[in-house]
Amino acid sequence: MKGSRHNVIEIKDTQNSNIEKILIFLTPGQNKIDIDTTKKEAEDILRKVKVRKKLPPISAKAKMIIIGTLSLLLSLFIIYLLI
């Protein structure tokens, strides 16, 4: 955080195995915070956060099955349109 003028609060004990730590950057010049209000605001923000899990990579065999299935479906659709 080179050149940062923010006060930073670092929370290492998150009581959550998926979250290692939380950094809170206070507005410059803000030396006092209302803990109750800040806690409620932080909880509101966290409710809006959506965690996206990274899907495992698709194997070459699975890709071939998907391509084959899509090709078959496209062929059947074309035949349906021609009938």
HELIX and SHEET records of a PDB file:
HELIX    1   1 ILE A   35  LYS A   48  1                                  14    
HELIX    2   2 ALA A   60  LEU A   82  1                                  23    
SHEET    1   A 2 VAL A   8  ILE A  11  0                                        
SHEET    2   A 2 ILE A  22  PHE A  25 -1                                        
END                                                                             
